[in-house]
Amino acid sequence: MSSVESLDSLLSQLRTLTQQAQGMKSNGSEMGGLGDFANTLKQMVDGVNARQETANTLQNQFASGDPQVSLSQVMVASQKADLSFQTMLQVRNKLVSAYQDIMNISA
C-alpha cells in the first residue's frame, strides 16, 4: 500500500469518526450512544497501536538492511504513528477536562 493510499485511508477513518461523533450529538438522549462512543474510542486506540507496531516493524526491517524497505517508508510510518498518538492524547486531554468540569458542577 502506498503512502498516499494510507493517508487517504487515515482521512477516511477520521471523517467516519467525525460523522459518528456528530450523530452522537444529535442522538445524545439515546442510551446506545454510550456504547458506540466506547467502541469508537477502542477502535481509535487499536488503530494507534497498529500504526505504532507497523512503524516499529519497518524501523527494525530498515535497520537490519532489508532492501524492500526504504527510508521514506519508515519516515512516513513513523510520522503517521506519531500523529495518531498525538491525536489520541488530545482526545484524552479533552475527556479528562470534560470529566473535571462535570465533577466541579455543584448540584
DSSP file (Angstrom, degrees, kcal/mol; ACC not computed):
  #  RESIDUE AA STRUCTURE BP1 BP2  ACC     N-H-->O    O-->H-N    N-H-->O    O-->H-N    TCO  KAPPA ALPHA  PHI   PSI    X-CA   Y-CA   Z-CA
    1    1 A M              0   0    0      0, 0.0     2,-0.0     0, 0.0     0, 0.0   0.000 360.0 360.0 360.0 129.5    0.0    0.0    0.0
    2    2 A S     >  -     0   0    0      1,-0.1     4,-2.1     4,-0.0     5,-0.1  -0.291 360.0-112.3 -75.7 163.7    1.5    3.3   -1.0
    3    3 A S  H  > S+     0   0    0      1,-0.2     4,-2.3     2,-0.2     5,-0.2   0.836 117.6  55.2 -66.4 -31.5    1.8    6.2    1.4
    4    4 A V  H  > S+     0   0    0      2,-0.2     4,-2.4     1,-0.2    -1,-0.2   0.915 108.7  47.5 -66.9 -42.2   -0.8    8.2   -0.5
    5    5 A E  H  > S+     0   0    0      2,-0.2     4,-2.3     1,-0.2    -2,-0.2   0.886 111.7  51.5 -65.0 -37.7   -3.4    5.4   -0.2
    6    6 A S  H  X S+     0   0    0     -4,-2.1     4,-2.4     2,-0.2    -2,-0.2   0.910 110.1  48.1 -65.2 -41.9   -2.5    5.1    3.5
    7    7 A L  H  X S+     0   0    0     -4,-2.3     4,-2.6     2,-0.2    -2,-0.2   0.894 111.0  51.0 -66.0 -39.3   -3.1    8.8    4.1
    8    8 A D  H  X S+     0   0    0     -4,-2.4     4,-2.3     2,-0.2    -2,-0.2   0.901 110.3  49.9 -62.7 -40.0   -6.4    8.6    2.2
    9    9 A S  H  X S+     0   0    0     -4,-2.3     4,-2.2     2,-0.2    -2,-0.2   0.911 110.7  49.4 -64.1 -42.7   -7.4    5.7    4.4
   10   10 A L  H  X S+     0   0    0     -4,-2.4     4,-2.3     2,-0.2    -2,-0.2   0.914 111.4  48.8 -63.1 -43.9   -6.5    7.7    7.5
   11   11 A L  H  X S+     0   0    0     -4,-2.6     4,-2.4     1,-0.2    -1,-0.2   0.892 109.9  52.5 -62.6 -39.7   -8.5   10.7    6.3
   12   12 A S  H  X S+     0   0    0     -4,-2.3     4,-2.2     2,-0.2    -2,-0.2   0.909 109.2  49.3 -62.8 -42.0  -11.5    8.4    5.6
   13   13 A Q  H  X S+     0   0    0     -4,-2.2     4,-2.5     2,-0.2    -2,-0.2   0.905 110.4  50.4 -63.9 -41.2  -11.3    7.0    9.1
   14   14 A L  H  X S+     0   0    0     -4,-2.3     4,-2.2     2,-0.2    -2,-0.2   0.895 110.2  50.0 -64.6 -39.7  -11.2   10.5   10.6
   15   15 A R  H  X S+     0   0    0     -4,-2.4     4,-2.5     2,-0.2    -1,-0.2   0.908 110.4  50.4 -64.0 -41.0  -14.2   11.5    8.5
   16   16 A T  H  X S+     0   0    0     -4,-2.2     4,-2.4     1,-0.2    -2,-0.2   0.921 110.9  48.7 -62.4 -44.2  -16.1    8.4    9.7
   17   17 A L  H  X S+     0   0    0     -4,-2.5     4,-2.5     1,-0.2    -1,-0.2   0.884 110.7  51.5 -63.3 -38.3  -15.3    9.2   13.3
   18   18 A T  H  X S+     0   0    0     -4,-2.2     4,-2.4     2,-0.2    -2,-0.2   0.923 110.2  48.2 -64.1 -44.3  -16.4   12.8   12.8
   19   19 A Q  H  X S+     0   0    0     -4,-2.5     4,-2.0     2,-0.2    -2,-0.2   0.896 112.0  49.8 -63.6 -39.6  -19.7   11.7   11.3
   20   20 A Q  H  X S+     0   0    0     -4,-2.4     4,-1.9     2,-0.2    -2,-0.2   0.909 110.7  49.9 -64.9 -41.1  -20.2    9.2   14.2
   21   21 A A  H  X S+     0   0    0     -4,-2.5     4,-1.7     1,-0.2    -2,-0.2   0.901 110.2  49.8 -65.1 -40.0  -19.4   11.9   16.8
   22   22 A Q  H  X S+     0   0    0     -4,-2.4     4,-1.8     1,-0.2    -1,-0.2   0.871 108.8  53.1 -65.7 -35.6  -21.9   14.3   15.1
   23   23 A G  H  X S+     0   0    0     -4,-2.0     4,-1.6     1,-0.2    -1,-0.2   0.855 106.4  53.1 -65.3 -35.4  -24.5   11.5   15.2
   24   24 A M  H  < S+     0   0    0     -4,-1.9    -1,-0.2     2,-0.2    -2,-0.2   0.858 106.0  53.8 -67.7 -35.3  -23.9   11.1   18.9
   25   25 A K  H >< S+     0   0    0     -4,-1.7     3,-0.9     1,-0.2    -2,-0.2   0.925 113.1  41.6 -64.4 -43.4  -24.5   14.8   19.5
   26   26 A S  H 3< S+     0   0    0     -4,-1.8     3,-0.2     1,-0.2    -1,-0.2   0.768 123.0  39.5 -77.4 -23.6  -27.9   14.7   17.7
   27   27 A N  T >< S+     0   0    0     -4,-1.6     3,-1.9    -5,-0.2     6,-0.3  -0.086  74.9 130.6-111.8  32.2  -28.8   11.4   19.4
   28   28 A G  T <   +     0   0    0     -3,-0.9    -1,-0.1     1,-0.3    -2,-0.1   0.712  64.8  62.8 -61.6 -22.5  -27.4   12.2   22.8
   29   29 A S  T 3  S+     0   0    0     -3,-0.2    -1,-0.3    -4,-0.1     2,-0.2   0.633  84.6  93.9 -79.6 -12.1  -30.6   11.1   24.6
   30   30 A E  S X  S-     0   0    0     -3,-1.9     3,-0.8    -6,-0.2     4,-0.3  -0.582  72.0-141.8 -81.9 142.5  -30.3    7.5   23.3
   31   31 A M  T >> S+     0   0    0     -2,-0.2     3,-1.1     1,-0.2     4,-0.7   0.750  96.3  70.4 -73.1 -23.9  -28.6    5.0   25.6
   32   32 A G  H 3> S+     0   0    0      1,-0.2     4,-1.9     2,-0.2    -1,-0.2   0.719  82.0  74.5 -66.1 -20.8  -26.9    3.3   22.6
   33   33 A G  H <> S+     0   0    0     -3,-0.8     4,-2.2    -6,-0.3    -1,-0.2   0.824  89.6  57.0 -62.9 -32.6  -24.7    6.4   22.1
   34   34 A L  H <> S+     0   0    0     -3,-1.1     4,-2.3    -4,-0.3    -1,-0.2   0.920 107.9  46.1 -66.4 -44.2  -22.5    5.5   25.1
   35   35 A G  H  X S+     0   0    0     -4,-0.7     4,-2.5     1,-0.2    -2,-0.2   0.892 112.2  51.3 -64.9 -39.7  -21.7    2.0   23.7
   36   36 A D  H  X S+     0   0    0     -4,-1.9     4,-2.6     2,-0.2    -1,-0.2   0.892 109.4  50.9 -63.7 -39.3  -20.9    3.5   20.3
   37   37 A F  H  X S+     0   0    0     -4,-2.2     4,-2.7     2,-0.2    -2,-0.2   0.930 110.6  48.3 -63.9 -44.8  -18.6    6.0   21.9
   38   38 A A  H  X S+     0   0    0     -4,-2.3     4,-2.4     1,-0.2    -2,-0.2   0.908 113.2  47.9 -62.7 -42.1  -16.8    3.3   23.8
   39   39 A N  H  X S+     0   0    0     -4,-2.5     4,-2.5     2,-0.2    -1,-0.2   0.908 111.9  49.6 -64.9 -41.4  -16.4    1.2   20.7
   40   40 A T  H  X S+     0   0    0     -4,-2.6     4,-2.1     2,-0.2    -2,-0.2   0.911 111.6  48.6 -63.4 -42.7  -15.2    4.2   18.7
   41   41 A L  H  X S+     0   0    0     -4,-2.7     4,-2.3     2,-0.2    -2,-0.2   0.907 111.5  49.7 -64.2 -41.9  -12.6    5.0   21.4
   42   42 A K  H  X S+     0   0    0     -4,-2.4     4,-2.7     1,-0.2    -2,-0.2   0.912 110.1  50.5 -63.8 -42.7  -11.4    1.4   21.5
   43   43 A Q  H  X S+     0   0    0     -4,-2.5     4,-2.4     1,-0.2    -1,-0.2   0.889 109.6  51.6 -61.9 -38.8  -11.1    1.4   17.7
   44   44 A M  H  X S+     0   0    0     -4,-2.1     4,-2.2     2,-0.2    -2,-0.2   0.931 111.4  45.9 -63.8 -45.8   -9.1    4.6   17.9
   45   45 A V  H  X S+     0   0    0     -4,-2.3     4,-2.5     1,-0.2    -2,-0.2   0.911 113.0  50.4 -64.1 -42.6   -6.7    3.1   20.5
   46   46 A D  H  X S+     0   0    0     -4,-2.7     4,-2.4     1,-0.2    -1,-0.2   0.888 110.1  50.9 -62.6 -39.0   -6.4   -0.1   18.5
   47   47 A G  H  X S+     0   0    0     -4,-2.4     4,-2.2     2,-0.2    -2,-0.2   0.897 109.8  49.1 -65.0 -41.4   -5.6    1.9   15.3
   48   48 A V  H  X S+     0   0    0     -4,-2.2     4,-2.2     2,-0.2    -2,-0.2   0.927 111.8  49.6 -62.7 -44.8   -2.9    3.9   17.1
   49   49 A N  H  X S+     0   0    0     -4,-2.5     4,-2.4     1,-0.2    -2,-0.2   0.910 110.1  50.4 -61.4 -42.7   -1.4    0.7   18.4
   50   50 A A  H  X S+     0   0    0     -4,-2.4     4,-2.4     1,-0.2    -1,-0.2   0.902 110.1  49.9 -63.3 -41.2   -1.4   -0.8   15.0
   51   51 A R  H  X S+     0   0    0     -4,-2.2     4,-2.3     2,-0.2    30,-0.3   0.889 111.2  49.2 -65.6 -38.4    0.3    2.2   13.4
   52   52 A Q  H  X S+     0   0    0     -4,-2.2     4,-2.4     2,-0.2    -2,-0.2   0.899 111.6  48.7 -67.7 -39.6    3.0    2.2   16.1
   53   53 A E  H  X S+     0   0    0     -4,-2.4     4,-2.5     2,-0.2    -2,-0.2   0.906 111.5  50.2 -65.4 -40.9    3.6   -1.6   15.6
   54   54 A T  H  X S+     0   0    0     -4,-2.4     4,-2.6     2,-0.2    -2,-0.2   0.925 111.1  48.7 -61.9 -44.8    3.9   -1.0   11.9
   55   55 A A  H  X S+     0   0    0     -4,-2.3     4,-2.4    22,-0.3    -2,-0.2   0.914 112.2  48.5 -62.5 -43.2    6.3    1.8   12.3
   56   56 A N  H  X S+     0   0    0     -4,-2.4     4,-2.4     2,-0.2    -1,-0.2   0.901 111.2  50.3 -64.5 -40.4    8.5   -0.3   14.7
   57   57 A T  H  X S+     0   0    0     -4,-2.5     4,-2.5     2,-0.2    -2,-0.2   0.932 112.1  47.0 -62.8 -45.9    8.4   -3.2   12.3
   58   58 A L  H  X S+     0   0    0     -4,-2.6     4,-2.7     2,-0.2     5,-0.2   0.890 111.1  52.2 -63.9 -39.0    9.5   -1.1    9.4
   59   59 A Q  H  X S+     0   0    0     -4,-2.4     4,-2.6     2,-0.2    -1,-0.2   0.924 111.5  46.5 -62.2 -43.9   12.2    0.6   11.5
   60   60 A N  H  X S+     0   0    0     -4,-2.4     4,-1.7     2,-0.2    -2,-0.2   0.899 113.0  49.3 -66.0 -40.2   13.6   -2.8   12.5
   61   61 A Q  H  <>S+     0   0    0     -4,-2.5     5,-2.5     2,-0.2     4,-0.3   0.914 113.3  46.7 -64.6 -42.4   13.5   -4.1    8.9
   62   62 A F  H ><5S+     0   0    0     -4,-2.7     3,-1.3     1,-0.2    -2,-0.2   0.917 111.4  51.4 -65.7 -42.5   15.3   -1.0    7.6
   63   63 A A  H 3<5S+     0   0    0     -4,-2.6    -1,-0.2     1,-0.3    -2,-0.2   0.816 107.2  53.7 -65.2 -30.0   17.9   -1.2   10.4
   64   64 A S  T 3<5S-     0   0    0     -4,-1.7    -1,-0.3    -5,-0.2    -2,-0.2   0.499 122.6-106.2 -84.5  -1.9   18.6   -4.8    9.5
   65   65 A G  T < 5 +     0   0    0     -3,-1.3    -3,-0.2    -4,-0.3    -2,-0.1   0.707  52.8 172.3  91.0  22.1   19.2   -3.9    5.9
   66   66 A D    > < -     0   0    0     -5,-2.5     3,-1.3     1,-0.2    -1,-0.2  -0.506  24.4-152.7 -65.3 119.6   16.0   -5.2    4.2
   67   67 A P  T 3  S+     0   0    0      0, 0.0    -1,-0.2     0, 0.0    -5,-0.1   0.657  89.8  66.9 -71.1 -13.2   16.1   -3.9    0.6
   68   68 A Q  T 3  S+     0   0    0     -7,-0.1     2,-0.5     1,-0.1    -6,-0.1   0.634  92.0  70.8 -78.9 -13.9   12.3   -4.0    0.4
   69   69 A V    <   -     0   0    0     -3,-1.3     2,-0.2    -8,-0.1    -1,-0.1  -0.910  68.7-161.2-112.3 123.6   12.0   -1.2    3.0
   70   70 A S     >  -     0   0    0     -2,-0.5     4,-1.8     1,-0.1     5,-0.1  -0.608  30.3-115.7 -98.5 161.9   13.0    2.4    2.1
   71   71 A L  H  > S+     0   0    0      1,-0.2     4,-2.6    -2,-0.2     5,-0.2   0.871 115.8  57.0 -62.3 -37.1   13.8    5.2    4.4
   72   72 A S  H  > S+     0   0    0      1,-0.2     4,-2.5     2,-0.2    -1,-0.2   0.884 105.0  51.4 -64.6 -37.1   10.8    7.2    3.1
   73   73 A Q  H  > S+     0   0    0      2,-0.2     4,-2.4     1,-0.2    -1,-0.2   0.919 111.3  48.1 -62.6 -42.6    8.5    4.3    4.1
   74   74 A V  H  X S+     0   0    0     -4,-1.8     4,-2.2     1,-0.2    -2,-0.2   0.915 113.2  47.0 -64.4 -43.3   10.0    4.3    7.6
   75   75 A M  H  X S+     0   0    0     -4,-2.6     4,-2.4     2,-0.2    -2,-0.2   0.904 112.8  48.3 -67.6 -41.6    9.7    8.0    8.0
   76   76 A V  H  X S+     0   0    0     -4,-2.5     4,-2.4     2,-0.2    -2,-0.2   0.932 113.2  47.9 -64.9 -44.7    6.1    8.1    6.7
   77   77 A A  H  X S+     0   0    0     -4,-2.4     4,-2.3    -5,-0.2   -22,-0.3   0.896 112.2  50.1 -62.5 -39.9    5.0    5.3    9.0
   78   78 A S  H  X S+     0   0    0     -4,-2.2     4,-2.3    -5,-0.2    -1,-0.2   0.902 111.2  48.1 -65.4 -41.0    6.8    6.9   12.0
   79   79 A Q  H  X S+     0   0    0     -4,-2.4     4,-2.8     2,-0.2     5,-0.2   0.884 110.8  51.0 -67.6 -38.5    5.0   10.2   11.3
   80   80 A K  H  X S+     0   0    0     -4,-2.4     4,-2.6     2,-0.2    -2,-0.2   0.925 111.5  48.1 -62.2 -44.2    1.6    8.5   11.0
   81   81 A A  H  X S+     0   0    0     -4,-2.3     4,-2.3   -30,-0.3    -2,-0.2   0.909 113.8  47.0 -63.3 -42.0    2.2    6.7   14.3
   82   82 A D  H  X S+     0   0    0     -4,-2.3     4,-2.7     2,-0.2    -2,-0.2   0.919 113.0  48.0 -66.7 -43.8    3.2   10.0   15.9
   83   83 A L  H  X S+     0   0    0     -4,-2.8     4,-2.3     2,-0.2    -2,-0.2   0.903 112.3  49.6 -63.7 -41.6    0.3   11.9   14.5
   84   84 A S  H  X S+     0   0    0     -4,-2.6     4,-2.4    -5,-0.2    -1,-0.2   0.921 112.4  47.5 -62.8 -44.0   -2.1    9.2   15.6
   85   85 A F  H  X S+     0   0    0     -4,-2.3     4,-2.5     2,-0.2    -2,-0.2   0.919 111.4  49.9 -65.0 -43.3   -0.7    9.2   19.1
   86   86 A Q  H  X S+     0   0    0     -4,-2.7     4,-2.1     2,-0.2    -1,-0.2   0.890 111.1  50.2 -62.7 -39.1   -0.8   13.0   19.4
   87   87 A T  H  X S+     0   0    0     -4,-2.3     4,-2.2     2,-0.2    -1,-0.2   0.933 111.4  47.8 -63.2 -46.0   -4.4   13.0   18.3
   88   88 A M  H  X S+     0   0    0     -4,-2.4     4,-2.5     1,-0.2    -2,-0.2   0.888 109.9  53.5 -62.7 -38.5   -5.3   10.3   20.8
   89   89 A L  H  X S+     0   0    0     -4,-2.5     4,-2.3     1,-0.2    -1,-0.2   0.895 108.7  48.9 -63.4 -40.7   -3.5   12.2   23.5
   90   90 A Q  H  X S+     0   0    0     -4,-2.1     4,-2.2     2,-0.2    -1,-0.2   0.878 110.0  51.4 -67.8 -37.4   -5.5   15.4   22.7
   91   91 A V  H  X S+     0   0    0     -4,-2.2     4,-2.4     2,-0.2    -2,-0.2   0.931 110.6  49.3 -62.9 -44.5   -8.8   13.4   22.8
   92   92 A R  H  X S+     0   0    0     -4,-2.5     4,-2.6     1,-0.2    -2,-0.2   0.919 109.5  51.6 -60.0 -43.6   -7.8   12.0   26.2
   93   93 A N  H  X S+     0   0    0     -4,-2.3     4,-2.3     1,-0.2    -1,-0.2   0.896 110.4  48.8 -61.2 -40.4   -7.0   15.5   27.5
   94   94 A K  H  X S+     0   0    0     -4,-2.2     4,-2.5     2,-0.2    -1,-0.2   0.891 111.0  50.4 -66.5 -39.0  -10.4   16.8   26.3
   95   95 A L  H  X S+     0   0    0     -4,-2.4     4,-2.4     2,-0.2    -2,-0.2   0.908 111.2  48.0 -65.6 -41.6  -12.1   13.9   28.0
   96   96 A V  H  X S+     0   0    0     -4,-2.6     4,-2.5     2,-0.2    -2,-0.2   0.912 112.3  49.9 -64.6 -41.8  -10.3   14.5   31.3
   97   97 A S  H  X S+     0   0    0     -4,-2.3     4,-2.4    -5,-0.2    -2,-0.2   0.917 111.2  48.3 -62.8 -43.5  -11.1   18.2   31.1
   98   98 A A  H  X S+     0   0    0     -4,-2.5     4,-2.3     2,-0.2    -2,-0.2   0.902 111.1  51.2 -63.9 -40.5  -14.8   17.4   30.4
   99   99 A Y  H  X S+     0   0    0     -4,-2.4     4,-2.4     2,-0.2    -2,-0.2   0.918 110.6  48.5 -62.5 -43.7  -14.8   15.0   33.4
  100  100 A Q  H  X S+     0   0    0     -4,-2.5     4,-1.5     2,-0.2    -2,-0.2   0.897 110.2  51.8 -64.7 -39.8  -13.3   17.6   35.7
  101  101 A D  H  X S+     0   0    0     -4,-2.4     4,-0.5     1,-0.2    -1,-0.2   0.913 111.0  47.7 -61.7 -42.4  -15.8   20.2   34.5
  102  102 A I  H >< S+     0   0    0     -4,-2.3     3,-1.0     1,-0.2    -2,-0.2   0.902 110.7  51.1 -65.5 -40.4  -18.7   17.8   35.3
  103  103 A M  H 3< S+     0   0    0     -4,-2.4    -1,-0.2     1,-0.2    -2,-0.2   0.780 106.6  55.7 -68.8 -25.8  -17.3   16.9   38.7
  104  104 A N  H 3< S+     0   0    0     -4,-1.5     2,-0.4    -5,-0.2    -1,-0.2   0.564  81.0 106.4 -84.1  -8.6  -17.0   20.6   39.5
  105  105 A I    <<  -     0   0    0     -3,-1.0     2,-0.4    -4,-0.5    -3,-0.0  -0.581  69.4-137.9 -71.9 124.1  -20.7   21.3   38.9
  106  106 A S              0   0    0     -2,-0.4    -2,-0.1     1,-0.1    -1,-0.1  -0.692 360.0 360.0 -86.8 135.1  -22.4   21.7   42.2
  107  107 A A              0   0    0     -2,-0.4    -1,-0.1     0, 0.0    -2,-0.0   0.468 360.0 360.0 -83.8 360.0  -25.7   20.0   42.5
